Amino acid sequence: MPLLFILIAILVLIVLALAIPVEIEISAAIHGRAVSKTRFRLLFGLISFDADGGAGRKETQKTGGDGVPFLEKLFNAAQVEGIWSRSWGLAKRLAPCVKVKRLASDLTVSAGDDYYTGMLAGLAIPLVLYLNQRFDGEISLRPAFEEDLLLEGDLFAGFSLRPLKMILPCLVFACSPQFRRVKRILGGGR
């Protein structure tokens, strides 16, 4: 009987820990090489730990074990019928669980060709204007015409999320046939 009480107490503590918001801060610096750092704060900041996302490694084109470039696999996975509607549904269910506290960027971007750089800027500027209005003008995106392919600058995002509310929508998404097909494609299968 005491073992049952201990197991119930542990289960209640786990549920309470998942109900408390987790604060996450992500910062990235992209200046030739990408360096990122993520800080997690649990239990109202009593416990925190950092995770480094890169120590300045130069990115190369990655291939899977079957020799197919990762970008090609990603393109094939994006064409799975129904994955976009499932992903949009997941995003709508997760949006109330995530509270963005701060968002800041100072980016310079070029698509390698003036025409495509202009198109990219034209598509991104309305989003940047909306985010600037929402986050007190801390977001900057500058097109770099006359440059080769380029993404350079600094990014910062601070947000909190409630893990307990996110478990069920993520499980439903992970059990969907569309997600299983995408996972199989990215893993190298058909």
N, C-alpha and C positions, 0 to 999 in steps of 0.2 A: 503493500500500500504506500509506503513512503516513496518508493521509486516512481509510482504513478504521479504523486504530487510534485516530485522533482521534474519529471518530464513535462507536466502541464505548466509549471513555472517557467521552464526553459522556453516552451512554445509561446507563452504569453510575452516573455521578454523579446523574443525574436519578432513577433508581430508588432510590439510597441516600437522596437528599433526601426522596423520598416515603415511605420506610420510617421515617424519624425522626418522632416525634410532634410535632404542631403544637399549641401552647398558645394558647387563645383565652379572653379575658376580655370579657364583655359587661356593661355597666352602663347602666341607663336610669332617668331621673327623669321621672315623669308628674305634673305639677302644673299643670293647665290645658292645658299644651302638652307634647308628648313630646320629650325630648332624650335621645339615646343615643350611646354611644361603644363601639367595639369595638377591642381591642388583639390583634394577632396576634404570636406569638413563634415564630420558626423557628430551626432548627439550635441547639437547647438554649438559646435566648435570645440568641444572638449577633446575630440580625437581628430587629428588631421594627418594626412600623408600626401606626399608628392609623387608624381609619376612623370618621368621624362619621356617625351615622344620622339626624340631624335637628338643626336649629339653632333649635328652638322654633317651627316652623311650625304654624299651626292647621290641623287636618285638616278637609277638606270631603269630601262624598260624591263619589267619583271615578266617572267614567263612561268607558267605552271609546270608541273612534272611532265606534261605531255608536249611541251615545247610551244604551246599556243600563247601568244602575248596576252597579258592580263587585260589590257584595254579591249582586245577583241572579244575575250570572254565576257567582259562587262557589257559591251555593246550587245552581244547575243542575249545576255540575261535581261537587259532592259527591254528586249522585244518579246518577252514571255507575255502571252495574252492574259490580261487581268492583273498583272503585278502593279501597274500604276494606280488602278482604282483601289486595290488592297492597301498599297502604301499610303495613299491619300486618306483612306479610312483610318488607318493606324495613326497618322499624324493628327487627324481631327480628334481622335480619342485621347491622345497623349498631350495635346495642347493645354487643356485645363490643369494638367499635373505639373507643368513646367512654368516657373515664373522667372522671366529674364530680369535681372537686376541692373546689369550694365553691359553695354555693347559698344566697342570702340574699334576703329580701324584706320589705318593710313596706308593705302595700297596704291601702287602704280601697276597698270596692267597693259599688255600689248599682245595682240593675237598674231603678230608677225607680218601682217599686211594692213595697210591703212584702212582699206575697205572693211575688213573683218573687225579691226579694232574699233572703228566707228560704229559698226552694228552692235558690237558687244557693249560699248558705252551707251548707245541709245537704248538698249534693253535694260541695262543695269541702273541707269540714272534715276528712273522713277522709283525703283526699290530703295536706292540710296537716299532719295529725298524723303520717302516715307519713314525710313529708319532714323534719319536725322531728326525729323519732327518728333518721333516717339522717344528717342534717346538723347535729347538735348544737343544735337549737332556734333557728335563725337565720331561720325563716320565719314571717311574721305576716300574717294576713288577717283584716280586721275588716269585718263588714257595716255599712253606713251606712243604717239605716232612716230614713225621713223626709227623704231626699235625692232630688234628681233623678238622672238617669242619671249615674253617676260611676265613674271608675277613677282613683285617685290614689295616689301613693307612689313608692317606690324599689325597684329590682330589681338583683341582681348574680348573675352566673353565671360560674364559672371551670371550664374543662374542657380536656382534651387529647384529640386524636384522631390516628389513623394513616391518612393519606390513601391509602396503597397498598392497604390492606385494604378501603377503601370504594369503590374504582373499579368493580370488577366488579358488586357488588350494585346500584350506582346506574345502571350501563349497562343491566343487565337490566331494571330498573324503567323507565328512560327509553325502552326499545324496546318496552315492553308496549303492546298496543292500548288499554288503559284510559287510560294516561297520555297517549297521542297524542290520544285523544278529549277528555280534560280540557284539554289544551293548545289544541285547536281551539275548545272552548267559551269558554275564557278569552280567546282571541284574537279572538273575535267571530263565529266560524263556528257551524255546527250540528253 
